[in-house]
Structure formats: C-alpha cells, structure tokens
Amino acid sequence: MHELPNGAFKLNRSRGANGYVIPLGDGFAVVDPGMKSGARAVISELAEAGFAGAVRHILLTHYDVDHAGAARAVAAAAGARVWIGKADSEILAGTRSSGTLARRVMSSVGRPKLPETVNFLGESADFPPEITALPTPGHTPGHFSLVWNQTVFSGDAAMVRADGTLKQFPRLLITDKAQALASTAVLQNLNATWFCPGHGKPVQR
C-alpha cells in the first residue's frame, strides 16, 4: 500500500481493479477491494498497515467482479459495512436485469456475493460524512463515484487521461451510453484536483 499525495492510499495487492483506502475521522473506508481471489492479500495488506481494526466501510462504485468480488470477505474480516448502489445490488440479487446482452453475459461470470445485509449509497443512514456518494450511472445502472477532499474515486464511470480529462469506456462495457456521457460530463465539471479511477493511474489535474 502506498500513500498518494492527496492523503488517500492505493492498495498494492488487490486484483482486478484499483482499490483505495480513504482515511476518516473514526477509521478508514476501503473503495473497491477487487476480485475475490485477491481478498486474502487485501486483508493482509490492511493488517500490515495497521488499518484492519479500523476499517469501518467497504464502498463499491459498482457491482462488477473485478471491483466487488472481495467485498464480502474483506468486510467480514474487518467487521465493516458494505455500501453499493441499490440498482446494482438488485442486479446481484437477480431481481433486476443487467441491461445489454454484453453486460448480462459479464454479470453472469463470477457474480460477486455480498453480505446478507448491505447499505445503499445515497439512501441508507450513517454514511461517512466526509464522503459524497455521487450517482454516475451508465457503466452500470447503480454506479456511484465517491468524492472526498477534492478527490474523485470514479470507478468505471469514465477512463482518465494523463491530463485529467475523461473519456468513455468501450461501448461493449457500458449499459446505457446516454447516461454514461451525462455522468462523464458531471465528473468533468467537478471542482476536483485528483481523479482516482478504477483502472489506470491516479491523476492530478
């Protein structure tokens, strides 16, 4: 794990997507701990950093296996609450369609299992007050980005260029193109200094 210039931390051992740790007043929040196969490594990394006993929240930008697969195990080890967009939770529960054929195929492969009780971003009580959960649908219906101290943890809402501007993921990976474009515009217009994406390097702009 290494500390970023913005004061957050980036996990070194998570598999799949980038994982981050946000310091809070009463502990830490882990953003997108990655694939299930990397859960033990993430748990060890948090313990070695001295964070394990203070992780209060697991925040999922969306339901894809490379972001959410390790959430259940990491949350259980830390005694943390899991947060996800309600629409994405419904997809994992099988009560809502994934959308496009490509997304349905993707979501059927290694579908993450979350704890029986989850909290909904933007809806459930007691969300960390230091963080804003910003709806950014398009990649998935329930995708959220997380804003903390002028840093955006953008998941897969968009890809981030080296200069801090944003671009779309390939169409195959997007559930709703119009929503994705609108979400990208919202993120681009934020007064943010850092973007920490789900894939690629964190970028200061």
C-alpha positions in Angstrom: 0.0 0.0 0.0 1.3 3.5 -0.7 0.1 6.9 0.2 -1.0 9.2 -2.6 -0.2 12.9 -2.5 -3.9 13.6 -1.8 -3.8 11.7 1.5 -5.6 8.6 0.4 -3.9 5.2 -0.1 -3.8 2.9 -3.1 -3.8 -0.9 -2.4 -0.9 -2.8 -3.9 -2.3 -6.3 -3.7 -5.9 -6.0 -4.8 -6.6 -7.9 -8.0 -8.6 -6.7 -11.0 -9.5 -3.0 -10.4 -7.7 -0.4 -8.4 -8.5 -0.4 -4.7 -8.2 2.6 -2.4 -8.3 3.4 1.3 -9.8 6.7 2.5 -8.9 8.0 6.0 -11.9 9.1 8.0 -12.3 10.7 11.4 -13.2 7.4 13.1 -11.2 4.9 10.9 -11.0 4.1 7.2 -13.1 3.3 4.2 -12.0 0.8 1.5 -13.1 1.6 -2.1 -13.4 -1.4 -4.5 -11.3 -4.1 -2.9 -11.1 -6.1 -6.1 -11.6 -9.7 -7.1 -12.4 -12.5 -4.7 -9.1 -14.2 -5.5 -7.3 -11.2 -4.0 -9.3 -10.9 -0.8 -6.7 -12.6 1.5 -4.0 -10.4 0.1 -6.0 -7.2 0.7 -6.9 -8.3 4.3 -3.1 -8.9 4.9 -2.2 -5.6 3.4 -4.7 -3.7 5.6 -3.4 -5.6 8.7 0.2 -4.9 7.9 -0.6 -1.2 7.5 -2.3 -1.2 10.9 -5.7 -0.4 9.4 -7.5 -3.7 9.8 -9.2 -3.0 13.1 -10.2 0.5 11.9 -11.9 -0.3 8.6 -15.5 0.8 9.0 -16.8 0.8 5.5 -16.4 -1.0 2.2 -17.6 1.3 -0.6 -18.4 -0.2 -4.0 -18.6 2.0 -7.0 -20.4 -0.8 -8.8 -21.1 -4.5 -8.9 -18.5 -5.8 -11.4 -16.5 -8.8 -10.1 -13.2 -7.0 -10.5 -14.3 -4.3 -8.1 -16.7 -6.0 -5.8 -15.6 -9.7 -5.6 -13.5 -9.3 -2.5 -16.0 -7.1 -0.6 -17.7 -9.9 1.4 -14.5 -11.4 2.7 -12.8 -8.1 3.5 -15.9 -6.8 5.2 -16.2 -9.9 7.3 -12.6 -9.7 8.4 -12.9 -6.1 9.3 -16.4 -6.1 10.7 -17.2 -3.3 8.2 -20.4 -2.3 6.5 -20.7 -2.8 2.7 -22.2 0.0 0.6 -23.4 -0.3 -3.0 -25.9 1.4 -5.3 -29.4 -0.1 -4.9 -29.8 -0.8 -8.6 -26.5 -2.7 -8.7 -27.5 -4.6 -5.6 -30.7 -5.7 -7.3 -28.7 -7.0 -10.3 -26.6 -9.1 -8.0 -29.7 -10.4 -6.3 -31.2 -11.3 -9.7 -34.2 -9.0 -9.3 -33.1 -6.5 -12.0 -31.7 -7.1 -15.5 -28.1 -6.1 -16.2 -29.2 -4.3 -19.3 -27.4 -5.1 -22.6 -26.6 -8.6 -23.7 -22.9 -8.0 -23.2 -23.5 -6.8 -19.6 -25.7 -9.8 -18.9 -23.0 -12.1 -20.0 -20.4 -10.3 -18.0 -22.5 -10.2 -14.9 -23.2 -13.9 -15.0 -19.5 -14.7 -14.8 -18.2 -14.9 -11.2 -21.1 -12.8 -9.9 -19.9 -11.3 -6.5 -21.7 -12.4 -3.4 -22.3 -9.6 -0.9 -23.3 -9.9 2.8 -26.9 -10.6 3.5 -27.2 -7.0 4.8 -25.9 -4.2 2.6 -26.3 -0.4 2.7 -27.4 1.6 -0.2 -25.3 4.6 -1.4 -27.3 7.7 -1.4 -30.1 6.1 0.7 -29.0 4.3 3.9 -28.2 6.2 7.0 -24.8 6.7 8.7 -22.8 7.1 5.5 -19.3 8.7 6.3 -19.9 12.4 6.4 -16.5 13.2 4.9 -17.5 11.5 1.6 -20.1 12.4 -1.0 -21.7 9.5 -2.9 -22.4 10.8 -6.4 -24.7 8.9 -8.8 -22.8 8.3 -12.0 -24.9 5.6 -13.9 -24.1 4.4 -17.4 -21.4 1.8 -17.0 -23.9 0.1 -14.7 -27.4 1.4 -13.6 -26.3 1.8 -10.0 -22.8 3.1 -10.5 -21.6 5.7 -7.9 -18.5 7.8 -7.8 -17.1 9.0 -4.4 -15.9 12.5 -3.7 -13.5 13.2 -0.8 -11.4 16.3 -0.3 -11.5 17.3 -3.9 -10.6 13.7 -5.0 -13.0 11.7 -7.1 -12.9 7.9 -6.9 -14.6 7.3 -10.2 -14.7 3.6 -10.5 -15.6 2.8 -14.1 -17.7 5.9 -14.8 -15.0 7.0 -17.2 -11.4 6.5 -18.1 -8.9 9.2 -17.1 -6.3 10.6 -19.4 -2.9 11.8 -18.2 -4.1 15.4 -18.3 -7.1 14.7 -16.1 -9.7 14.8 -18.8 -12.1 11.9 -19.1 -13.1 9.6 -21.9 -15.6 6.7 -22.3 -15.0 3.0 -21.8 -15.6 0.9 -24.9 -19.4 0.7 -25.8 -19.4 -3.1 -25.0 -18.8 -2.3 -21.3 -21.5 0.3 -21.0 -25.1 -0.4 -20.0 -26.5 3.0 -21.1 -24.4 5.2 -23.4 -26.5 8.4 -22.8 -26.3 8.0 -19.1 -22.6 7.3 -19.3 -22.0 10.5 -21.3 -24.0 12.6 -18.8 -22.1 11.1 -15.9 -18.8 11.9 -17.5 -19.9 15.5 -18.0 -20.8 15.7 -14.3 -17.5 14.4 -13.2 -15.5 16.6 -15.7 -17.2 19.7 -14.3 -16.5 18.9 -10.7 -14.0 21.2 -8.8 -11.7 18.2 -8.3 -8.0 18.1 -8.0 -7.5 14.4 -8.2 -9.1 11.5 -10.1 -8.6 8.0 -8.8 -10.0 5.7 -11.4 -10.8 2.0 -11.3 -8.3 1.3 -14.0 -5.1 3.3 -14.8 -3.1 5.6 -12.7 -4.5 8.3 -10.3 -4.2 11.6 -12.0 -3.8 15.1 -10.6 -5.3 17.8 -12.8 
